Amino acid sequence: MHSVARSKHVHRLLSLATLMIGCGTIVAAANTDGVNQTVNGADLQISIQQNLNDGHANDAIAQLQQQLSKDSGNAANHNLICRVYIQEERWTEAEQECNRAVELEPNNSRYHQWLGRAYGDAAAQASLTRAYSLAKKVHAEFETAVRLDPTNQSALSDLGEYLIDVPRILGGGTGRAEEIAQRLQPLNASRYHELQAKINAKKSDDSGAEQEWRLAIQSSPHPADAWMGLAEFYAERKNFPAMRQAIQSGIAADRGRGPALVQGATLLIEKHQDPVQAEQMLRQYLASDQQSEDAPAFQVQVQLGKLLAANGDESAAEKEFAAAHALASAYEPAQQAPRG
């Protein structure tokens, strides 16, 4: 699943590892009034991006399909609709649209990066044979994204995480990941330390990994995400008291109530630690003005609905499922959830 706020993309990116080891352009209308139409096009693009960030998938898709019907060669809009489909876990459509963006602008680093992400999410749901094929495509797209723009920090992080997570048969390995980490260091110290923490963890150097997570926290202007990364590190080692403390530190650092709250709540739910705290965090995120493409509102509403249902509050759960369905009617978890 394109799980809610897993870590910055990847989210959500690669549950590939377990599976494998187990085996720009602004839209413009006809040029009759250049100034006004550029403004209108810019306003529309802002509206689409806002709907993407807020998890208003139905609205974003309707806007983008309308624009693509007028200009099917707009790579930016193909990329944007791909990203909405990724949110809705519509893997086939996401692959098609991200592929189209790359075909139209083959030298755009970020379009290759998003195509790699689409392949990665699809691979996590695929049969072993197809997942193997898709994983190689993930690798190729991330490598291309980095080659086209060596300063693309998120692409470097995505490539580094891929190299850590997958076996050597798919191009993985900590040696190459360390090379990528060194390229990140002068660009973004916090991302460098996060990637180095994951490399150390892969090498079973838990002390070194913990130290790197703390360096990532210290060097980040927005440390809440790194706190949640440290919490996930503790969770994987079943150190739940330390996990909860890191989550509390992340909450304190996240005054805007952004997607780090969802990442922390997800850990609490998955590890059966504090459902009351998790519910509070999900509600704070949904009420905030810091919602993000990384944690679409409809995914969070379904997550909250499931938590409420597990706690016996079926009526409140149905309201959350209905709210999610209203935002993203093609999102299967919202379709399958009971809504009265």
Secondary structure per residue as TSV (DSSP state, phi and psi in degrees):
chain	resnum	aa	ss	phi	psi
A	1	M	-	360.0	147.7
A	2	H	-	-74.8	77.0
A	3	S	-	-69.8	152.7
A	4	V	T	-65.6	119.8
A	5	A	T	47.3	51.6
A	6	R	-	-63.6	-61.6
A	7	S	S	-158.1	166.4
A	8	K	T	-45.4	47.9
A	9	H	T	114.5	19.3
A	10	V	-	-141.3	360.0
A	11	H	-	360.0	121.6
A	12	R	-	77.9	-12.5
A	13	L	-	-65.3	-65.5
A	14	L	-	-127.5	87.0
A	15	S	-	-88.4	13.0
A	16	L	H	-53.3	-39.9
A	17	A	H	-56.5	-50.6
A	18	T	H	-60.5	-42.5
A	19	L	H	-63.7	-45.1
A	20	M	H	-69.3	-44.0
A	21	I	H	-64.8	-33.9
A	22	G	T	-67.1	3.3
A	23	C	-	-115.8	360.0
A	24	G	-	360.0	-13.1
A	25	T	-	-89.3	132.6
A	26	I	-	-76.5	136.6
A	27	V	-	-69.1	133.8
A	28	A	-	-132.1	142.2
A	29	A	-	-86.2	-172.3
A	30	A	-	-57.2	142.9
A	31	N	T	-84.7	75.7
A	32	T	T	-106.3	-23.8
A	33	D	S	-144.1	83.9
A	34	G	H	-53.1	-47.8
A	35	V	H	-66.1	-53.7
A	36	N	H	-62.6	-38.8
A	37	Q	H	-72.5	-31.0
A	38	T	H	-66.3	-43.2
A	39	V	H	-61.7	-46.4
A	40	N	H	-61.9	-41.3
A	41	G	H	-62.9	-40.6
A	42	A	H	-65.1	-42.3
A	43	D	H	-61.0	-41.1
A	44	L	H	-64.2	-43.3
A	45	Q	H	-62.7	-39.4
A	46	I	H	-63.0	-41.9
A	47	S	H	-62.5	-43.1
A	48	I	H	-62.9	-45.6
A	49	Q	H	-63.6	-37.2
A	50	Q	H	-65.5	-41.5
A	51	N	H	-64.2	-36.7
A	52	L	H	-64.0	-46.2
A	53	N	H	-65.5	-38.1
A	54	D	H	-83.1	-5.0
A	55	G	T	76.8	25.2
A	56	H	-	-90.9	73.5
A	57	A	H	-65.1	-44.1
A	58	N	H	-57.2	-45.8
A	59	D	H	-66.7	-43.5
A	60	A	H	-62.9	-43.5
A	61	I	H	-64.0	-43.0
A	62	A	H	-60.8	-44.6
A	63	Q	H	-62.1	-45.5
A	64	L	H	-70.9	-38.9
A	65	Q	H	-64.5	-37.9
A	66	Q	H	-63.4	-44.5
A	67	Q	H	-67.8	-39.0
A	68	L	H	-69.9	-25.5
A	69	S	H	-68.7	-25.0
A	70	K	H	-88.0	-33.8
A	71	D	-	-145.3	88.6
A	72	S	T	-73.3	-7.9
A	73	G	T	-98.0	17.0
A	74	N	-	-88.6	103.4
A	75	A	H	-64.0	-37.6
A	76	A	H	-60.5	-40.3
A	77	N	H	-74.1	-33.6
A	78	H	H	-63.0	-39.6
A	79	N	H	-64.8	-42.5
A	80	L	H	-65.2	-42.8
A	81	I	H	-69.9	-31.9
A	82	C	H	-56.8	-43.7
A	83	R	H	-67.7	-34.4
A	84	V	H	-66.1	-42.8
A	85	Y	H	-63.6	-35.1
A	86	I	H	-61.4	-44.4
A	87	Q	H	-57.9	-39.9
A	88	E	T	-84.5	0.9
A	89	E	T	62.8	36.3
A	90	R	-	-100.1	80.8
A	91	W	H	-66.0	-41.4
A	92	T	H	-62.5	-47.6
A	93	E	H	-64.1	-38.8
A	94	A	H	-62.3	-47.0
A	95	E	H	-57.2	-46.3
A	96	Q	H	-60.8	-46.1
A	97	E	H	-72.3	-40.2
A	98	C	H	-67.4	-36.2
A	99	N	H	-60.6	-41.7
A	100	R	H	-64.6	-40.4
A	101	A	H	-60.5	-41.6
A	102	V	H	-67.5	-39.7
A	103	E	H	-60.7	-39.5
A	104	L	H	-75.7	-35.0
A	105	E	-	-134.0	78.1
A	106	P	T	-68.6	-13.2
A	107	N	T	-101.7	14.7
A	108	N	-	-92.4	112.2
A	109	S	H	-59.5	-44.0
A	110	R	H	-69.8	-31.0
A	111	Y	H	-67.5	-38.6
A	112	H	H	-65.4	-38.5
A	113	Q	H	-61.9	-45.1
A	114	W	H	-67.9	-34.2
A	115	L	H	-64.1	-40.7
A	116	G	H	-60.4	-40.9
A	117	R	H	-64.6	-41.8
A	118	A	H	-60.9	-44.7
A	119	Y	H	-61.7	-40.4
A	120	G	H	-63.9	-44.1
A	121	D	H	-66.0	-39.4
A	122	A	H	-64.3	-39.3
A	123	A	H	-62.8	-34.9
A	124	A	H	-65.2	-18.5
A	125	Q	H	-107.4	-2.9
A	126	A	S	-91.6	169.1
A	127	S	-	-64.3	162.9
A	128	L	H	-58.9	-42.2
A	129	T	H	-64.5	-47.3
A	130	R	H	-68.7	-37.0
A	131	A	H	-61.3	-39.2
A	132	Y	H	-60.8	-45.4
A	133	S	H	-64.8	-42.9
A	134	L	H	-67.0	-36.0
A	135	A	H	-60.8	-39.6
A	136	K	H	-64.1	-34.9
A	137	K	H	-68.8	-38.4
A	138	V	H	-55.5	-49.9
A	139	H	H	-58.6	-46.7
A	140	A	H	-62.4	-41.6
A	141	E	H	-69.2	-40.5
A	142	F	H	-66.3	-40.9
A	143	E	H	-62.1	-40.9
A	144	T	H	-65.3	-42.0
A	145	A	H	-58.9	-42.1
A	146	V	H	-71.5	-37.3
A	147	R	H	-65.6	-40.6
A	148	L	H	-71.0	-31.8
A	149	D	-	-142.8	92.1
A	150	P	T	-63.9	-10.2
A	151	T	T	-100.0	5.5
A	152	N	-	-74.1	96.1
A	153	Q	H	-64.2	-43.0
A	154	S	H	-68.9	-32.8
A	155	A	H	-68.2	-39.6
A	156	L	H	-61.1	-43.1
A	157	S	H	-62.9	-44.1
A	158	D	H	-60.8	-45.3
A	159	L	H	-63.8	-43.8
A	160	G	H	-59.9	-43.4
A	161	E	H	-66.7	-38.6
A	162	Y	H	-58.1	-48.0
A	163	L	H	-62.7	-33.2
A	164	I	H	-72.3	-40.2
A	165	D	H	-81.6	-31.8
A	166	V	S	-100.0	158.0
A	167	P	-	-71.7	167.9
A	168	R	G	-60.6	-31.7
A	169	I	G	-60.6	-21.7
A	170	L	G	-106.1	18.2
A	171	G	T	92.0	3.3
A	172	G	-	-76.7	169.1
A	173	G	-	153.6	139.4
A	174	T	H	-71.3	-25.2
A	175	G	H	-61.6	-49.9
A	176	R	H	-66.7	-36.2
A	177	A	H	-62.1	-37.2
A	178	E	H	-66.0	-34.8
A	179	E	H	-61.1	-44.0
A	180	I	H	-64.4	-40.6
A	181	A	H	-59.2	-41.5
A	182	Q	H	-64.2	-32.6
A	183	R	H	-71.7	-28.1
A	184	L	H	-76.0	-30.6
A	185	Q	T	-52.5	-48.6
A	186	P	T	-75.0	-14.4
A	187	L	T	-90.3	-39.4
A	188	N	-	-158.3	103.3
A	189	A	H	-62.5	-39.5
A	190	S	H	-66.9	-43.9
A	191	R	H	-63.1	-38.0
A	192	Y	H	-59.2	-48.1
A	193	H	H	-67.1	-36.8
A	194	E	H	-60.8	-46.8
A	195	L	H	-66.6	-39.6
A	196	Q	H	-65.9	-34.5
A	197	A	H	-61.4	-41.8
A	198	K	H	-70.6	-34.3
A	199	I	H	-63.9	-46.5
A	200	N	H	-62.6	-40.8
A	201	A	H	-62.6	-40.5
A	202	K	H	-62.0	-32.7
A	203	K	T	-87.7	9.1
A	204	S	T	64.3	25.3
A	205	D	-	-97.1	77.2
A	206	D	H	-65.8	-37.2
A	207	S	H	-63.5	-44.2
A	208	G	H	-65.5	-37.6
A	209	A	H	-65.0	-44.5
A	210	E	H	-62.2	-41.5
A	211	Q	H	-61.6	-41.4
A	212	E	H	-66.1	-38.3
A	213	W	H	-61.0	-40.3
A	214	R	H	-69.2	-33.9
A	215	L	H	-67.6	-36.2
A	216	A	H	-62.7	-40.7
A	217	I	H	-63.1	-45.9
A	218	Q	H	-65.5	-32.7
A	219	S	H	-93.8	-2.9
A	220	S	-	-94.3	135.3
A	221	P	S	-71.8	-16.0
A	222	H	S	-131.0	79.5
A	223	P	T	-76.2	-6.7
A	224	A	H	-58.5	-42.4
A	225	D	H	-62.0	-42.1
A	226	A	H	-67.3	-35.5
A	227	W	H	-60.3	-41.5
A	228	M	H	-70.3	-31.6
A	229	G	H	-63.1	-41.7
A	230	L	H	-64.5	-39.4
A	231	A	H	-60.6	-41.3
A	232	E	H	-64.6	-38.4
A	233	F	H	-58.4	-46.2
A	234	Y	H	-65.5	-39.5
A	235	A	H	-61.4	-40.9
A	236	E	H	-63.4	-22.7
A	237	R	T	-102.8	10.9
A	238	K	T	59.3	27.2
A	239	N	-	-92.8	76.4
A	240	F	H	-71.7	-34.4
A	241	P	H	-59.5	-43.6
A	242	A	H	-66.9	-36.8
A	243	M	H	-59.5	-48.1
A	244	R	H	-63.9	-37.8
A	245	Q	H	-65.5	-41.5
A	246	A	H	-64.5	-38.8
A	247	I	H	-62.3	-43.6
A	248	Q	H	-62.2	-39.4
A	249	S	H	-65.2	-38.1
A	250	G	H	-64.7	-40.3
A	251	I	H	-61.1	-44.8
A	252	A	H	-63.1	-32.7
A	253	A	H	-80.8	-17.3
A	254	D	-	-102.5	71.2
A	255	R	T	-67.7	-22.7
A	256	G	T	-81.8	-6.5
A	257	R	-	59.8	53.6
A	258	G	-	-90.9	-162.9
A	259	P	T	-65.3	-15.9
A	260	A	H	-58.7	-32.5
A	261	L	H	-58.8	-39.5
A	262	V	H	-70.1	-40.0
A	263	Q	H	-61.2	-43.4
A	264	G	H	-66.9	-42.4
A	265	A	H	-62.7	-38.5
A	266	T	H	-61.4	-41.7
A	267	L	H	-61.7	-45.0
A	268	L	H	-60.9	-40.9
A	269	I	H	-68.4	-48.2
A	270	E	H	-63.3	-32.5
A	271	K	T	-97.9	6.5
A	272	H	T	55.3	49.1
A	273	Q	S	-103.1	-52.4
A	274	D	-	-153.5	79.4
A	275	P	H	-62.4	-29.2
A	276	V	H	-66.6	-46.2
A	277	Q	H	-62.9	-41.3
A	278	A	H	-61.0	-45.3
A	279	E	H	-60.0	-43.9
A	280	Q	H	-60.4	-42.2
A	281	M	H	-66.1	-41.9
A	282	L	H	-63.9	-40.7
A	283	R	H	-66.9	-39.4
A	284	Q	H	-62.1	-40.9
A	285	Y	H	-63.3	-46.7
A	286	L	H	-65.3	-25.9
A	287	A	H	-89.1	-5.7
A	288	S	S	-86.8	170.3
A	289	D	S	-103.6	19.3
A	290	Q	-	-113.9	27.8
A	291	Q	-	-67.3	151.8
A	292	S	-	-137.4	154.1
A	293	E	T	-55.2	-29.6
A	294	D	T	-68.7	-22.9
A	295	A	S	-138.4	76.3
A	296	P	-	-58.7	140.9
A	297	A	H	-55.6	-39.1
A	298	F	H	-67.7	-33.6
A	299	Q	H	-66.2	-41.4
A	300	V	H	-66.6	-38.6
A	301	Q	H	-63.6	-41.0
A	302	V	H	-64.2	-42.4
A	303	Q	H	-60.8	-44.7
A	304	L	H	-64.4	-40.8
A	305	G	H	-60.1	-42.6
A	306	K	H	-64.8	-38.9
A	307	L	H	-64.7	-43.8
A	308	L	H	-63.8	-41.3
A	309	A	H	-63.0	-41.6
A	310	A	H	-63.3	-28.2
A	311	N	T	-89.3	3.3
A	312	G	T	91.3	4.5
A	313	D	-	-97.3	76.8
A	314	E	H	-65.2	-37.2
A	315	S	H	-63.9	-47.3
A	316	A	H	-66.2	-35.7
A	317	A	H	-62.6	-44.9
A	318	E	H	-60.5	-35.6
A	319	K	H	-64.4	-39.5
A	320	E	H	-68.0	-41.1
A	321	F	H	-63.3	-41.4
A	322	A	H	-64.7	-40.5
A	323	A	H	-63.4	-40.4
A	324	A	H	-64.6	-43.6
A	325	H	H	-63.0	-35.6
A	326	A	H	-66.3	-30.9
A	327	L	H	-84.4	-34.2
A	328	A	-	-144.3	81.9
A	329	S	T	-68.2	-18.5
A	330	A	T	-92.1	-0.5
A	331	Y	-	-78.5	110.2
A	332	E	H	-58.8	-41.5
A	333	P	H	-57.9	-33.5
A	334	A	H	-74.0	-34.0
A	335	Q	H	-66.8	-39.5
A	336	Q	H	-80.7	-17.8
A	337	A	S	-73.7	143.9
A	338	P	-	-67.1	137.6
A	339	R	-	-134.2	39.4
A	340	G	-	78.7	360.0
